Amino acid sequence: MSKVDTDISEATVTAENIGGIDQTKVDIPEGVTVLSGRNATNRTSFLQSIMAVMGSDDVTLKGDATEGEVELVLDGERYRRTLRRTNGSITFGGVPYLEDATLANLFAFLLESNEARRAVVQQRDLRELIMQPVDIDEIKAEIDRLERKRNEIDDELEELDSLKEELPSLEEQKRDLEQQIEAKQQELADKETEIESADADLDETREDKRELESRLDDLRELRSDLESVRSDIDVQEESIKSLNRELADLESERQELPETPMGDNERVDREISRLRERKQTLESEVSALQDIIQFNEEMLDGEETNVTDALTAEADSYEEVTDQLLESETAVCWTCGSEVDPDRIEDTMDTLRTVRQDQMSEIREIEDELDELRTDKREWEKQQRKRESLDKEISDLEAEIERRKARLDDLRDRRDELSDEVEAVETQVESLESEEFSEVLDLHKEANQLEFELSQHESDLDDVTDRIATIEDRLAEEDQLQAKREEISDELEAQRTRIDQIEQQAIEEFNNHMDEVLDLLGYENLARIWIERIEKTVKEGRRNVEKTVFELHVVRTTESGATYEDTIDHLSESEREVTGLTFALAGYLVHDVHETVPFMLLDSLEAIDSNRIADLITYFADYVQFLVVALLPEDAQAFSDDYTRVTDI
């Protein structure tokens, strides 16, 4: 992604009853805005206000309020989000900036609890987090749809090839029929000449002759109808056989699909809901434990003096006692103010770390179980859709077979009727025969037969001619089908490689930016942090599966310049925070979040020293239109005076 280059604009945010805010209005110019202040000065609450009006639900309402709202004015457009407390829960209303805040929550709203930011600290599945906004099921469904469409075109092209092979024989058949028709026409003309000659020699009543000719005409038409009905019967019988074969195949396929009781689906949904709630609870507890551990580490290292100053302030009149305490090997407990052995505090810290690690392990186990349950649920749903589709096809086929059987019964009844009529007319013709008429009658019968054969040849010629025209029309579609197939193949290839492209881009973005950030911040003996994409056998529930994972590598250097691989656990708090933020930036760039989300929000950067915070924010600012960061006053001092500062919210 190129660095942000937009027209200069300004945003105005008005908030009421959000977090700890009663009411505030803040103008935010493009670029970096620093919210400077001590703790409990509503800096994080103001960041939540921006999140709320952008469309996020990860927002709190002021404790003593039942309603709140945020308004954003940006580029002449006004957006408004309302919050209402109802039966202990918060409901949202209004028209926010974003219809869906998923991408923003993951990669733009980088508060302390942000998933992408904490992924490194919690050693979560980085690949899963990057791919979370990607609807992989939808991609797979689109691939299936494109494959079906391409197969349909392949079938059509294969049919066209078959038609090409059929065309020469049809042309030959057409020529043969034209020759046969010409020969029959000549034979019929000769026969009619014989009839005229025989008529001239007969002395009989014209009335008897006309009656005989009429009966012969009737006989010819009946025989033609009977032949047509017999042909239709053959077609219907063959069609029913074909449909029955297709029905048997569908019924066999349907029987092979396992039945999934409705109760199983409901049980899986309940289990997924339970595991999600448990995971959220554990993540909240892990975050709280992390805060406690970090606070205590700072207290033990002497970085946080406000609490100890307050505890010792009451003893100012007893300076000698205070001096003795400060010089002793004991520590002042910042919870109760009593003296305790630092080792006891360290032991408690170790216990908390163990609890945190156990909870993180449980979180990973829950994630594995959730993945397995989701996979099972998707498979069940897929099978259910397949069952419903097959049931409909089977029902349609059964209805079509019944319709054709009814048609076949009608045709057979018609055949019997025509056979009876032919027999009756033949009897009438025989009754009109006489010795004088025998020769002429034979000639008429022969002429009738020739006319019938000629009619059949002409009908066959019409069929062949129509078939040739149909094939030629179909063959005219070949170029269009080939072009459509190439288009679908290109789209199919793009869909198949889409996941790989996103994964590869995410790795490149992280590795490139991580190199630049480490070079900029200059961590001692930290040579490189990089991600490698590997295929790994992992356990998902009770199964071992091949899975693509992002493996994070840490490379350090010794004083002599040699390099060695380290682990994530050995990263300092500052290094972990910088790595997590850079990973979030990679996701921000991979998913083009800047195109839809103008804000990036940051807070809780105290683990990083002031100068590095300033350099990191300057680096991030190149990729964001509005970058709003909450800092302590001492950290804000390291920033350029060119940046906008807000000290009163």
Secondary structure by P-SEA (a helix, b strand, c coil): ccccccccbbbbbbbccccccccbbbbbcccbbbbccccccaaaaaaaaaaaaaccccccccccccccbbbbbcccbbbbbbbbbcccbbbbbcccccccccccccccccccccccccccccccaaaaaaacccaaaaaaaaaaaaaaaaaaaaaaaaaaaaaaaaaaaaaaaaaaaaaaaaaaaaaaaaaaaaaaaaaaaccccaaaaaaaaaaaaaaaaaaaaaaaaaaaaaaaaaaaaaaaaaaaaaaaaaaabbbbbaaaaaaaaaaaaaaaaaaaaaaaaaaaaaaaaaaaaaaaaccccaaaaaaacccccaaaaaaaaaaccccccccccccccaaaaaaaaaaaaaaaaaaaaaaaaaaaaaaaaaaaaaaaaaaaaaaaaaaaaaaaaaaaaaaaaaaaaaaaaaaaaaaaaaaaaaaaaaaaccccaaaaaaaaaaaaaaaaaaaaaaaaaaaaaaaaaaaaaaaaaaaaaaaaaaaaaaaaaaaaaaaaaaaaaaaaaaaaaaaaaaaaaccccccccbbbbbbbbcccccbbbbbbbbbbbbbbbcccbbbbbbccccccaaaaaaaaaaaaaaaaaaacccccccbbbbcccccccaaaaaaaaaaaaacccbbbbbbcccccccccccbbbbccc
